[in-house]
């Protein structure tokens, strides 16, 4: 299914209602735009981030932040 939208002079665009329904987005949600090529862009809905969880686990990764670890995992 194809839908069109016009870009305003400020670079804004209204996402067609059918696209909003397909993406299950509502006002305040965030869209991610991924440029695949010069004339192809994929748009998807960003998933909410659990900030408290990320803050809790971020400290556990500090044990892997050494020059030795960077060297060991550089080619992965």
C-alpha positions as CSV (number, residue, x, y, z in Angstrom):
1,X,0.0,0.0,0.0
2,X,1.4,3.4,-1.0
3,X,0.7,6.7,0.7
4,X,2.0,10.2,-0.1
5,X,2.7,13.2,2.0
6,X,4.0,16.7,1.2
7,X,6.9,18.3,2.9
8,X,6.3,21.8,4.3
9,X,8.6,24.8,3.9
10,X,9.9,24.0,7.4
11,X,10.7,20.4,6.5
12,X,7.7,18.9,8.3
13,X,5.5,16.1,7.0
14,X,2.2,14.7,8.2
15,X,2.4,10.9,8.6
16,X,-0.7,9.5,6.9
17,X,-3.2,8.0,9.3
18,X,-2.9,4.5,7.6
19,X,0.9,4.6,8.2
20,X,0.4,5.7,11.9
21,X,-2.0,2.8,12.4
22,X,0.4,0.3,10.8
23,X,3.2,1.6,13.0
24,X,0.9,1.8,16.0
25,X,2.1,5.3,16.9
26,X,0.4,8.1,18.7
27,X,1.3,11.7,19.5
28,X,4.6,11.9,21.3
29,X,6.0,8.6,20.0
30,X,9.3,8.7,18.2
31,X,10.0,7.5,14.7
32,X,13.4,6.3,13.4
33,X,14.4,7.1,9.9
34,X,17.0,4.8,8.3
35,X,18.5,5.9,5.0
36,X,19.2,2.7,2.9
37,X,20.1,4.5,-0.3
38,X,19.8,7.7,-2.2
39,X,16.1,7.2,-2.8
40,X,15.0,4.7,-0.1
41,X,14.3,5.3,3.5
42,X,12.8,3.0,6.1
43,X,10.7,4.4,8.9
44,X,10.0,2.5,12.1
45,X,8.6,3.1,15.5
46,X,11.2,3.5,18.3
47,X,10.5,1.3,21.3
48,X,10.4,3.0,24.7
49,X,13.6,2.7,26.7
50,X,13.5,1.6,30.3
51,X,15.9,4.3,31.6
52,X,15.9,3.0,35.2
53,X,17.0,-0.5,33.9
54,X,19.7,1.0,31.7
55,X,21.0,3.0,34.7
56,X,21.1,0.0,36.9
57,X,23.0,-2.2,34.4
58,X,25.4,0.4,33.1
59,X,27.7,0.1,36.1
60,X,28.1,-3.6,35.5
61,X,29.7,-3.1,32.1
62,X,32.5,-0.9,33.5
63,X,34.6,-4.0,34.4
64,X,35.0,-4.6,30.6
65,X,36.3,-1.2,29.8
66,X,40.0,-1.6,29.8
67,X,42.7,-1.3,27.1
68,X,43.2,-5.0,27.3
69,X,39.5,-5.7,26.6
70,X,39.5,-3.2,23.8
71,X,42.5,-5.0,22.2
72,X,41.0,-8.5,22.8
73,X,37.6,-7.7,21.3
74,X,38.7,-5.2,18.6
75,X,38.3,-7.7,15.7
76,X,34.8,-9.0,16.7
